[in-house]
């Protein structure tokens, strides 16, 4: 029998990431799963010969980390906890790491023995996809467990062939 006792939900704090939570909650209720909410921020690249007067990179990274911690807390407080009346108590772990998003998501899935990853996709294509890549695509291809991708709600148009 398939069970999902541990669900990983990557977030970039976008509305589409919040929609992934909407899918995770009923699954968590059905399987009495615990949730891990993960945000990965990339390190700032700086140059040793940067001009004098450039902002302090350590301070900037600390501000990014503090802001991300606050945002993770807000997601739990505003999108998960208020729905406990509907779905019952939900155990939520907040994970914040620095690195390449898809690698850290995969690492968290392996280290925490995740049974299911639920993440959103922005549906980028063409040049934007080539330039930015797709975290979702890389996670789907390499994940050690099933992955549920959530497409941003909106108008659906059948592509021209």
SVG drawing of the C-alpha trace seen along z (x, -y; Angstrom):
<svg xmlns="http://www.w3.org/2000/svg" viewBox="-13 -54 54 56">
<polyline fill="none" stroke="black" stroke-width="0.4" points="0.0,0.0 1.3,-3.5 1.6,-5.9 3.0,-9.3 4.1,-9.8 6.5,-12.7 5.8,-15.3 8.3,-17.9 7.0,-21.2 9.6,-23.5 8.6,-27.2 9.9,-30.3 7.2,-32.3 5.2,-32.8 1.4,-32.4 2.0,-29.2 4.0,-27.7 1.1,-28.4 -1.1,-26.5 1.2,-23.5 0.3,-23.7 -3.3,-23.6 -2.7,-20.2 -0.5,-18.9 -3.0,-19.5 -5.7,-17.0 -3.0,-14.4 -1.4,-15.1 -4.8,-14.6 -5.5,-11.3 -2.1,-9.8 -1.5,-11.6 1.7,-12.9 4.1,-15.4 5.2,-18.3 8.6,-19.8 8.5,-23.3 11.8,-24.1 13.2,-27.3 16.5,-27.5 18.3,-30.7 21.3,-31.0 24.6,-32.5 25.5,-36.0 28.4,-36.0 30.9,-38.8 34.3,-39.7 37.4,-40.2 38.3,-43.3 34.9,-44.9 35.0,-48.7 35.2,-50.3 31.8,-51.2 30.1,-48.1 27.5,-46.8 28.6,-44.2 27.9,-40.8 27.7,-39.2 25.1,-41.7 23.1,-41.2 23.1,-37.4 22.0,-37.8 19.2,-40.0 18.1,-37.5 18.2,-34.7 16.2,-36.7 13.6,-37.6 13.3,-34.0 12.9,-32.8 10.1,-35.3 8.5,-34.3 8.6,-30.6 7.0,-31.4 4.3,-33.5 3.4,-30.7 2.9,-28.3 1.0,-30.9 -1.2,-32.2 -1.6,-29.2 -1.3,-26.1 -2.2,-26.6 -5.6,-28.4 -6.6,-25.3 -6.1,-22.8 -9.8,-23.1 -10.4,-21.5 -7.5,-19.1 -6.5,-18.4 -3.2,-19.1 -0.4,-19.3 3.3,-18.8 5.3,-21.2 9.1,-21.5 10.6,-24.7 13.9,-24.2 16.0,-27.1 19.2,-26.3 21.6,-28.1 22.6,-26.5 21.3,-25.4 17.6,-25.0 17.1,-21.7 20.2,-20.1 19.1,-21.1 15.5,-20.0 16.8,-16.6 19.3,-16.4 16.5,-17.2 14.3,-14.5 17.0,-11.9 18.2,-12.9 14.6,-13.2 13.4,-10.1 10.6,-12.0 7.8,-9.9 6.4,-12.7 7.5,-16.1 4.8,-18.6 6.0,-21.6 4.6,-24.2 5.7,-25.0 5.6,-28.4 5.2,-26.9 8.1,-28.9 9.0,-28.0 11.2,-29.1 14.0,-31.5 12.9,-32.1 13.2,-28.3 16.6,-28.1 18.0,-31.1 16.5,-30.3 16.2,-26.5 13.6,-24.7 14.0,-23.6 10.8,-21.6 12.0,-19.7 15.3,-18.8 13.5,-17.6 11.1,-15.5 13.9,-13.9 16.1,-13.1 13.9,-12.7 14.1,-9.6 10.4,-9.6 7.2,-10.5 6.7,-14.2 3.4,-16.0 3.7,-19.1 1.1,-21.8 0.5,-24.1 -0.5,-27.7 -4.3,-28.1 -5.4,-30.1 -6.6,-30.0 -5.5,-26.8 -4.9,-27.1 -4.2,-24.1 -0.9,-24.8 -0.7,-25.0 0.8,-22.0"/>
</svg>
